[in-house]
Amino acid sequence: MIDDRRLLARALGKAALANTRNQRRVATAPAFLHGGVPERMAALLDGPTPPARSLALLAAGCVATVAVMVFAAVHASTDCLALLSR
């Protein structure tokens, strides 16, 4: 998987440089710097971001959902008992 990312980053850089060579008229702003090519290559070489933050957020969301469901069930059951006792 890491080799695939390196290969893709290398191909992206070569394509941007080939595009620069074909556009010699624009010497002040080469195509390599347009479109975030260096940032994309760096992101590919850094690897995927760890999903720890998203898992923690998902767990917090699940806990909050369960807490709301429990509160709603307790509230509904007390209303039901109040209606039955009349």
N, CA, C and O atoms as a GROMACS GRO file, in nm:
protein
  344
    1MET      N    1   0.082  -0.119   0.000
    1MET     CA    2   0.000   0.000   0.000
    1MET      C    3   0.087   0.125   0.000
    1MET      O    4   0.058   0.220  -0.073
    2ILE      N    5   0.192   0.126   0.082
    2ILE     CA    6   0.281   0.243   0.087
    2ILE      C    7   0.353   0.260  -0.045
    2ILE      O    8   0.374   0.373  -0.091
    3ASP      N    9   0.392   0.150  -0.107
    3ASP     CA   10   0.459   0.160  -0.236
    3ASP      C   11   0.368   0.217  -0.342
    3ASP      O   12   0.413   0.290  -0.430
    4ASP      N   13   0.238   0.185  -0.334
    4ASP     CA   14   0.142   0.241  -0.429
    4ASP      C   15   0.132   0.392  -0.413
    4ASP      O   16   0.122   0.465  -0.511
    5ARG      N   17   0.134   0.439  -0.290
    5ARG     CA   18   0.125   0.583  -0.266
    5ARG      C   19   0.251   0.654  -0.317
    5ARG      O   20   0.243   0.762  -0.374
    6ARG      N   21   0.365   0.593  -0.297
    6ARG     CA   22   0.490   0.652  -0.348
    6ARG      C   23   0.491   0.655  -0.499
    6ARG      O   24   0.534   0.753  -0.560
    7LEU      N   25   0.444   0.548  -0.560
    7LEU     CA   26   0.438   0.541  -0.705
    7LEU      C   27   0.343   0.647  -0.760
    7LEU      O   28   0.374   0.712  -0.859
    8LEU      N   29   0.229   0.663  -0.695
    8LEU     CA   30   0.133   0.764  -0.739
    8LEU      C   31   0.190   0.905  -0.722
    8LEU      O   32   0.172   0.988  -0.811
    9ALA      N   33   0.257   0.933  -0.612
    9ALA     CA   34   0.318   1.064  -0.591
    9ALA      C   35   0.425   1.092  -0.696
    9ALA      O   36   0.435   1.204  -0.746
   10ARG      N   37   0.503   0.991  -0.727
   10ARG     CA   38   0.607   1.007  -0.828
   10ARG      C   39   0.546   1.033  -0.966
   10ARG      O   40   0.595   1.118  -1.041
   11ALA      N   41   0.440   0.960  -1.000
   11ALA     CA   42   0.373   0.980  -1.128
   11ALA      C   43   0.308   1.119  -1.136
   11ALA      O   44   0.310   1.183  -1.240
   12LEU      N   45   0.252   1.164  -1.025
   12LEU     CA   46   0.191   1.297  -1.019
   12LEU      C   47   0.296   1.405  -1.043
   12LEU      O   48   0.272   1.501  -1.117
   13GLY      N   49   0.410   1.391  -0.980
   13GLY     CA   50   0.519   1.487  -0.999
   13GLY      C   51   0.572   1.487  -1.140
   13GLY      O   52   0.598   1.593  -1.197
   14LYS      N   53   0.588   1.368  -1.198
   14LYS     CA   54   0.637   1.360  -1.336
   14LYS      C   55   0.537   1.420  -1.433
   14LYS      O   56   0.576   1.488  -1.528
   15ALA      N   57   0.408   1.396  -1.412
   15ALA     CA   58   0.307   1.454  -1.500
   15ALA      C   59   0.305   1.606  -1.490
   15ALA      O   60   0.291   1.674  -1.592
   16ALA      N   61   0.320   1.659  -1.370
   16ALA     CA   62   0.322   1.805  -1.353
   16ALA      C   63   0.446   1.865  -1.417
   16ALA      O   64   0.438   1.970  -1.479
   17LEU      N   65   0.559   1.798  -1.402
   17LEU     CA   66   0.682   1.848  -1.465
   17LEU      C   67   0.674   1.838  -1.616
   17LEU      O   68   0.723   1.927  -1.686
   18ALA      N   69   0.614   1.733  -1.670
   18ALA     CA   70   0.597   1.720  -1.814
   18ALA      C   71   0.505   1.829  -1.867
   18ALA      O   72   0.527   1.882  -1.975
   19ASN      N   73   0.404   1.862  -1.789
   19ASN     CA   74   0.314   1.970  -1.827
   19ASN      C   75   0.387   2.103  -1.826
   19ASN      O   76   0.358   2.190  -1.909
   20THR      N   77   0.480   2.121  -1.733
   20THR     CA   78   0.559   2.244  -1.726
   20THR      C   79   0.647   2.258  -1.848
   20THR      O   80   0.662   2.367  -1.903
   21ARG      N   81   0.706   2.148  -1.890
   21ARG     CA   82   0.793   2.151  -2.008
   21ARG      C   83   0.716   2.187  -2.135
   21ARG      O   84   0.769   2.252  -2.225
   22ASN      N   85   0.589   2.145  -2.141
   22ASN     CA   86   0.508   2.175  -2.257
   22ASN      C   87   0.457   2.318  -2.256
   22ASN      O   88   0.415   2.369  -2.361
   23GLN      N   89   0.459   2.384  -2.144
   23GLN     CA   90   0.410   2.520  -2.132
   23GLN      C   91   0.525   2.616  -2.101
   23GLN      O   92   0.522   2.684  -1.999
   24ARG      N   93   0.623   2.620  -2.186
   24ARG     CA   94   0.740   2.706  -2.162
   24ARG      C   95   0.705   2.854  -2.169
   24ARG      O   96   0.782   2.937  -2.120
   25ARG      N   97   0.591   2.889  -2.226
   25ARG     CA   98   0.552   3.029  -2.238
   25ARG      C   99   0.527   3.093  -2.101
   25ARG      O  100   0.552   3.212  -2.084
   26VAL      N  101   0.480   3.017  -2.006
   26VAL     CA  102   0.448   3.070  -1.873
   26VAL      C  103   0.564   3.033  -1.780
   26VAL      O  104   0.557   2.934  -1.708
   27ALA      N  105   0.667   3.113  -1.782
   27ALA     CA  106   0.786   3.084  -1.701
   27ALA      C  107   0.771   3.130  -1.557
   27ALA      O  108   0.840   3.080  -1.469
   28THR      N  109   0.681   3.226  -1.531
   28THR     CA  110   0.671   3.278  -1.396
   28THR      C  111   0.591   3.186  -1.304
   28THR      O  112   0.613   3.187  -1.183
   29ALA      N  113   0.499   3.107  -1.358
   29ALA     CA  114   0.416   3.020  -1.274
   29ALA      C  115   0.408   2.881  -1.340
   29ALA      O  116   0.315   2.854  -1.416
   30PRO      N  117   0.505   2.795  -1.310
   30PRO     CA  118   0.502   2.663  -1.372
   30PRO      C  119   0.382   2.581  -1.325
   30PRO      O  120   0.327   2.602  -1.217
   31ALA      N  121   0.344   2.488  -1.409
   31ALA     CA  122   0.226   2.404  -1.380
   31ALA      C  123   0.248   2.318  -1.256
   31ALA      O  124   0.152   2.273  -1.193
   32PHE      N  125   0.374   2.295  -1.221
   32PHE     CA  126   0.403   2.213  -1.104
   32PHE      C  127   0.350   2.277  -0.976
   32PHE      O  128   0.311   2.207  -0.883
   33LEU      N  129   0.348   2.409  -0.971
   33LEU     CA  130   0.304   2.479  -0.851
   33LEU      C  131   0.154   2.509  -0.851
   33LEU      O  132   0.099   2.544  -0.747
   34HIS      N  133   0.089   2.495  -0.965
   34HIS     CA  134  -0.055   2.520  -0.974
   34HIS      C  135  -0.132   2.395  -0.935
   34HIS      O  136  -0.089   2.283  -0.962
   35GLY      N  137  -0.246   2.415  -0.872
   35GLY     CA  138  -0.333   2.304  -0.838
   35GLY      C  139  -0.290   2.226  -0.715
   35GLY      O  140  -0.344   2.120  -0.688
   36GLY      N  141  -0.193   2.277  -0.641
   36GLY     CA  142  -0.152   2.211  -0.517
   36GLY      C  143  -0.076   2.082  -0.536
   36GLY      O  144  -0.087   1.992  -0.453
   37VAL      N  145   0.000   2.069  -0.644
   37VAL     CA  146   0.074   1.945  -0.670
   37VAL      C  147   0.170   1.912  -0.557
   37VAL      O  148   0.173   1.797  -0.512
   38PRO      N  149   0.251   2.007  -0.507
   38PRO     CA  150   0.342   1.972  -0.398
   38PRO      C  151   0.268   1.926  -0.272
   38PRO      O  152   0.311   1.833  -0.203
   39GLU      N  153   0.154   1.992  -0.243
   39GLU     CA  154   0.077   1.952  -0.125
   39GLU      C  155   0.018   1.813  -0.142
   39GLU      O  156   0.015   1.734  -0.048
   40ARG      N  157  -0.029   1.783  -0.263
   40ARG     CA  158  -0.085   1.650  -0.289
   40ARG      C  159   0.022   1.542  -0.279
   40ARG      O  160  -0.002   1.434  -0.226
   41MET      N  161   0.141   1.574  -0.331
   41MET     CA  162   0.250   1.476  -0.322
   41MET      C  163   0.289   1.454  -0.176
   41MET      O  164   0.314   1.340  -0.135
   42ALA      N  165   0.296   1.560  -0.098
   42ALA     CA  166   0.331   1.547   0.044
   42ALA      C  167   0.225   1.466   0.118
   42ALA      O  168   0.259   1.384   0.203
   43ALA      N  169   0.098   1.488   0.086
   43ALA     CA  170  -0.009   1.413   0.151
   43ALA      C  171   0.000   1.265   0.115
   43ALA      O  172  -0.025   1.179   0.200
   44LEU      N  173   0.033   1.235  -0.008
   44LEU     CA  174   0.047   1.095  -0.050
   44LEU      C  175   0.164   1.029   0.022
   44LEU      O  176   0.155   0.913   0.062
   45LEU      N  177   0.274   1.102   0.037
   45LEU     CA  178   0.392   1.044   0.100
   45LEU      C  179   0.378   1.034   0.251
   45LEU      O  180   0.442   0.949   0.313
   46ASP      N  181   0.296   1.121   0.312
   46ASP     CA  182   0.275   1.114   0.457
   46ASP      C  183   0.195   0.992   0.496
   46ASP      O  184   0.212   0.940   0.607
   47GLY      N  185   0.109   0.947   0.411
   47GLY     CA  186   0.027   0.831   0.441
   47GLY      C  187  -0.109   0.872   0.493
   47GLY      O  188  -0.137   0.990   0.510
   48PRO      N  189  -0.193   0.774   0.516
   48PRO     CA  190  -0.328   0.806   0.562
   48PRO      C  191  -0.328   0.860   0.704
   48PRO      O  192  -0.242   0.826   0.784
   49THR      N  193  -0.426   0.946   0.733
   49THR     CA  194  -0.437   1.001   0.867
   49THR      C  195  -0.493   0.895   0.961
   49THR      O  196  -0.580   0.817   0.921
   50PRO      N  197  -0.446   0.891   1.083
   50PRO     CA  198  -0.497   0.790   1.176
   50PRO      C  199  -0.643   0.818   1.212
   50PRO      O  200  -0.679   0.933   1.237
   51PRO      N  201  -0.725   0.717   1.214
   51PRO     CA  202  -0.868   0.738   1.239
   51PRO      C  203  -0.904   0.749   1.387
   51PRO      O  204  -1.022   0.739   1.420
   52ALA      N  205  -0.809   0.770   1.476
   52ALA     CA  206  -0.835   0.772   1.620
   52ALA      C  207  -0.934   0.882   1.657
   52ALA      O  208  -1.023   0.860   1.739
   53ARG      N  209  -0.920   0.999   1.598
   53ARG     CA  210  -1.008   1.110   1.631
   53ARG      C  211  -1.151   1.080   1.585
   53ARG      O  212  -1.247   1.109   1.657
   54SER      N  213  -1.165   1.023   1.468
   54SER     CA  214  -1.299   0.994   1.419
   54SER      C  215  -1.365   0.882   1.500
   54SER      O  216  -1.486   0.884   1.520
   55LEU      N  217  -1.286   0.786   1.548
   55LEU     CA  218  -1.342   0.680   1.631
   55LEU      C  219  -1.387   0.735   1.766
   55LEU      O  220  -1.490   0.694   1.818
   56ALA      N  221  -1.310   0.825   1.822
   56ALA     CA  222  -1.348   0.886   1.950
   56ALA      C  223  -1.476   0.968   1.933
   56ALA      O  224  -1.563   0.966   2.020
   57LEU      N  225  -1.486   1.040   1.824
   57LEU     CA  226  -1.606   1.118   1.797
   57LEU      C  227  -1.727   1.028   1.777
   57LEU      O  228  -1.836   1.059   1.825
   58LEU      N  229  -1.708   0.918   1.708
   58LEU     CA  230  -1.816   0.822   1.687
   58LEU      C  231  -1.860   0.760   1.820
   58LEU      O  232  -1.980   0.745   1.844
   59ALA      N  233  -1.765   0.725   1.905
   59ALA     CA  234  -1.798   0.667   2.035
   59ALA      C  235  -1.874   0.768   2.122
   59ALA      O  236  -1.971   0.731   2.189
   60ALA      N  237  -1.832   0.893   2.121
   60ALA     CA  238  -1.902   0.996   2.198
   60ALA      C  239  -2.043   1.017   2.146
   60ALA      O  240  -2.136   1.036   2.225
   61GLY      N  241  -2.060   1.013   2.017
   61GLY     CA  242  -2.193   1.027   1.958
   61GLY      C  243  -2.284   0.911   1.996
   61GLY      O  244  -2.402   0.930   2.024
   62CYS      N  245  -2.228   0.788   1.996
   62CYS     CA  246  -2.306   0.670   2.035
   62CYS      C  247  -2.347   0.678   2.182
   62CYS      O  248  -2.461   0.646   2.216
   63VAL      N  249  -2.256   0.719   2.269
   63VAL     CA  250  -2.288   0.730   2.411
   63VAL      C  251  -2.396   0.836   2.433
   63VAL      O  252  -2.488   0.815   2.512
   64ALA      N  253  -2.386   0.948   2.364
   64ALA     CA  254  -2.487   1.054   2.377
   64ALA      C  255  -2.623   1.006   2.328
   64ALA      O  256  -2.726   1.036   2.388
   65THR      N  257  -2.625   0.931   2.218
   65THR     CA  258  -2.751   0.879   2.164
   65THR      C  259  -2.816   0.781   2.261
   65THR      O  260  -2.937   0.787   2.284
   66VAL      N  261  -2.736   0.692   2.318
   66VAL     CA  262  -2.790   0.596   2.415
   66VAL      C  263  -2.843   0.669   2.538
   66VAL      O  264  -2.947   0.631   2.591
   67ALA      N  265  -2.773   0.771   2.584
   67ALA     CA  266  -2.818   0.846   2.702
   67ALA      C  267  -2.953   0.914   2.675
   67ALA      O  268  -3.041   0.913   2.761
   68VAL      N  269  -2.968   0.973   2.557
   68VAL     CA  270  -3.094   1.037   2.522
   68VAL      C  271  -3.205   0.932   2.512
   68VAL      O  272  -3.318   0.958   2.556
   69MET      N  273  -3.176   0.815   2.456
   69MET     CA  274  -3.277   0.710   2.444
   69MET      C  275  -3.321   0.660   2.582
   69MET      O  276  -3.440   0.637   2.604
   70VAL      N  277  -3.226   0.644   2.673
   70VAL     CA  278  -3.260   0.599   2.809
   70VAL      C  279  -3.346   0.704   2.879
   70VAL      O  280  -3.446   0.670   2.942
   71PHE      N  281  -3.308   0.829   2.868
   71PHE     CA  282  -3.386   0.936   2.929
   71PHE      C  283  -3.528   0.939   2.873
   71PHE      O  284  -3.624   0.955   2.948
   72ALA      N  285  -3.542   0.924   2.740
   72ALA     CA  286  -3.674   0.925   2.678
   72ALA      C  287  -3.757   0.806   2.724
   72ALA      O  288  -3.877   0.820   2.747
   73ALA      N  289  -3.694   0.689   2.738
   73ALA     CA  290  -3.768   0.570   2.783
   73ALA      C  291  -3.816   0.587   2.928
   73ALA      O  292  -3.929   0.551   2.960
   74VAL      N  293  -3.731   0.641   3.015
   74VAL     CA  294  -3.770   0.662   3.155
   74VAL      C  295  -3.883   0.764   3.162
   74VAL      O  296  -3.979   0.746   3.237
   75HIS      N  297  -3.872   0.870   3.087
   75HIS     CA  298  -3.976   0.973   3.086
   75HIS      C  299  -4.108   0.917   3.034
   75HIS      O  300  -4.214   0.945   3.091
   76ALA      N  301  -4.103   0.838   2.929
   76ALA     CA  302  -4.225   0.778   2.874
   76ALA      C  303  -4.287   0.679   2.972
   76ALA      O  304  -4.409   0.672   2.985
   77SER      N  305  -4.204   0.604   3.040
   77SER     CA  306  -4.259   0.506   3.134
   77SER      C  307  -4.322   0.574   3.255
   77SER      O  308  -4.424   0.526   3.304
   78THR      N  309  -4.266   0.685   3.303
   78THR     CA  310  -4.329   0.756   3.414
   78THR      C  311  -4.460   0.819   3.371
   78THR      O  312  -4.556   0.823   3.449
   79ASP      N  313  -4.467   0.868   3.247
   79ASP     CA  314  -4.594   0.921   3.196
   79ASP      C  315  -4.698   0.810   3.185
   79ASP      O  316  -4.815   0.831   3.218
   80CYS      N  317  -4.656   0.694   3.141
   80CYS     CA  318  -4.748   0.581   3.126
   80CYS      C  319  -4.800   0.537   3.263
   80CYS      O  320  -4.920   0.512   3.279
   81LEU      N  321  -4.712   0.528   3.362
   81LEU     CA  322  -4.754   0.490   3.496
   81LEU      C  323  -4.848   0.593   3.558
   81LEU      O  324  -4.941   0.558   3.631
   82ALA      N  325  -4.824   0.721   3.528
   82ALA     CA  326  -4.911   0.827   3.579
   82ALA      C  327  -5.051   0.815   3.518
   82ALA      O  328  -5.150   0.837   3.587
   83LEU      N  329  -5.058   0.781   3.390
   83LEU     CA  330  -5.189   0.764   3.326
   83LEU      C  331  -5.262   0.641   3.379
   83LEU      O  332  -5.384   0.643   3.394
   84LEU      N  333  -5.189   0.535   3.408
   84LEU     CA  334  -5.252   0.412   3.456
   84LEU      C  335  -5.300   0.423   3.601
   84LEU      O  336  -5.395   0.356   3.641
   85SER      N  337  -5.235   0.507   3.679
   85SER     CA  338  -5.272   0.519   3.819
   85SER      C  339  -5.397   0.604   3.840
   85SER      O  340  -5.453   0.603   3.949
   86ARG      N  341  -5.441   0.676   3.741
   86ARG     CA  342  -5.560   0.759   3.754
   86ARG      C  343  -5.683   0.679   3.749
   86ARG      O  344  -5.793   0.734   3.758
   0.00000   0.00000   0.00000
